[in-house]
Amino acid sequence: MGLTGLWPLFNLYKQTKSFAEIAAEKGFVRNFNTSCTLTVGMDLSPILDSFQAKKIALGRKVLHSPTDLTQSQFFWLVSQLSETTTCNIVIFDTVSRPRQKRGTNVMVQKEPYHYDYAKPFIYPAGFHFHTAPGETDAELVEMYKRGLIDIVLTSDSNVFALSVLLVA
């Protein structure tokens, strides 16, 4: 959902680096958490939702899709991240999240079905995961403020307004 008009403001100050550069610079050079490892908190809800939206759009154009696009894209993401020198913590939204976000109704009756497809990929890749007690963004911000994570991986810009400085 994001904040309208926020990205043009950040274009003036942004620095573009590869994820590997950030992991090496912040993890090894600055020695985060004395473990030489960057701890990444991931908000998978908007990422999985975007994968699902692509699947729906593609499904309108083809009669048969040989694979589940959501699972394929998520597997690719997990594979790429598992090759980095980071500790990854995946956080999912829960059904107790707010029923309305910035005036838009959101589905909260049950957990989205693609979460169940994503979870089996997480532990084998060496990732950790938990479900936020409410909103994932708030959980990530709290973890960032407490020093439990060093960077937030999300496609949602809300975390900037909540004082997270390092976002991938």
C-alpha positions in Angstrom: 0.0 0.0 0.0 2.8 2.5 0.7 2.7 6.2 1.2 1.7 8.2 -1.9 4.5 10.5 -3.3 7.2 9.2 -0.9 9.6 7.7 -3.5 10.2 10.9 -5.5 11.4 12.5 -2.2 13.8 9.6 -1.6 15.2 9.8 -5.1 17.2 12.8 -4.0 19.0 10.9 -1.3 19.0 7.3 -2.3 22.1 5.2 -2.8 21.8 2.2 -5.1 23.8 -0.9 -4.1 23.5 -4.6 -4.7 22.3 -6.7 -1.8 25.7 -8.5 -1.8 27.5 -5.1 -1.4 25.3 -4.1 1.5 25.7 -7.5 3.2 29.5 -7.3 2.9 29.8 -3.6 3.9 27.3 -3.7 6.8 28.0 -7.3 7.9 31.7 -7.8 7.5 33.2 -4.3 7.4 31.1 -2.8 10.2 30.8 -6.2 12.1 27.1 -5.9 12.9 26.1 -7.8 16.0 29.8 -9.0 16.4 28.8 -12.0 14.2 29.9 -10.4 10.8 26.4 -11.2 9.6 23.7 -8.9 8.5 20.3 -9.8 10.0 17.5 -9.2 7.5 13.8 -8.9 8.5 11.6 -9.7 5.6 8.0 -8.5 5.1 6.8 -11.2 2.7 3.2 -10.2 2.5 3.5 -7.5 -0.2 6.1 -9.6 -2.0 3.9 -12.7 -2.1 0.9 -10.6 -3.0 2.8 -9.1 -6.0 3.8 -12.6 -7.1 0.1 -13.7 -6.8 -1.0 -10.6 -8.8 1.4 -11.5 -11.6 0.0 -15.1 -11.6 -3.6 -13.8 -11.9 -2.6 -11.4 -14.8 -0.7 -14.2 -16.6 -3.6 -16.6 -16.1 -5.9 -14.3 -18.0 -3.7 -14.6 -21.1 -2.8 -18.3 -21.1 -5.0 -21.4 -20.8 -2.4 -23.5 -19.0 0.5 -22.6 -16.8 2.9 -25.5 -16.2 4.0 -24.2 -12.7 2.6 -22.2 -9.9 4.2 -18.8 -10.6 3.9 -17.7 -7.0 5.8 -20.7 -5.7 8.4 -20.5 -8.5 9.1 -16.8 -7.9 9.3 -17.3 -4.1 11.6 -20.3 -4.5 13.9 -18.1 -6.7 13.9 -15.3 -4.1 14.7 -17.8 -1.3 17.4 -19.4 -3.4 19.1 -16.1 -4.1 18.9 -14.9 -0.5 20.2 -18.3 0.8 23.4 -17.7 -1.2 24.1 -14.5 0.7 25.9 -14.2 4.1 22.9 -13.0 5.9 20.6 -14.3 8.7 17.1 -14.0 7.3 13.9 -13.7 9.4 10.6 -13.9 7.5 7.6 -12.3 9.1 4.0 -13.0 8.0 0.9 -10.9 8.6 -1.7 -12.4 10.9 -5.5 -12.4 10.9 -5.4 -9.9 13.8 -4.1 -7.2 11.5 -6.2 -4.1 11.0 -9.4 -4.5 8.9 -8.7 -1.2 7.2 -5.5 0.4 5.9 -5.6 4.0 4.9 -9.3 3.8 4.1 -9.0 0.6 2.1 -10.6 -2.6 3.3 -8.2 -5.6 3.5 -9.0 -9.3 3.7 -8.5 -10.5 7.3 -10.9 -13.4 7.6 -8.1 -15.9 7.2 -4.4 -16.2 6.4 -3.8 -16.0 2.6 -3.4 -19.5 1.1 0.0 -18.7 -0.5 1.5 -18.4 2.9 1.1 -22.1 3.3 3.0 -22.7 0.1 5.8 -20.4 1.1 6.5 -21.8 4.6 7.9 -25.1 3.5 10.7 -23.3 1.6 11.8 -21.2 4.6 13.4 -23.6 7.1 15.3 -25.7 4.5 16.9 -22.5 3.3 18.1 -21.7 6.8 15.7 -18.9 7.4 13.6 -18.3 10.5 10.0 -17.1 10.5 7.2 -16.0 12.7 3.8 -14.4 12.4 3.5 -10.9 13.6 0.9 -10.3 16.4 -0.6 -7.5 14.3 0.8 -5.6 11.4 4.1 -6.8 9.9 5.4 -3.3 9.3 5.0 -2.5 13.0 6.8 -5.7 14.0 9.7 -5.0 11.7 10.1 -1.5 13.0 10.1 -2.7 16.6 12.7 -5.4 15.8 14.8 -2.7 14.0 14.6 -0.3 16.9 15.6 -3.1 19.4 18.6 -4.0 17.2 17.2 -7.5 16.4 17.5 -6.9 12.6 19.8 -4.6 10.7 17.9 -4.2 7.4 14.3 -4.5 6.2 13.5 -6.3 3.0 10.1 -5.2 1.7 8.3 -3.6 -1.2 6.3 -1.4 1.0 7.5 2.2 1.8 5.7 2.5 5.1 8.8 1.5 7.1 10.6 4.7 6.1 7.9 6.8 7.8 8.4 4.6 10.9 12.2 5.5 11.1 13.8 2.5 9.5 16.9 3.7 7.7 18.2 0.7 5.8 15.7 -0.9 3.4 16.3 -3.3 0.6 
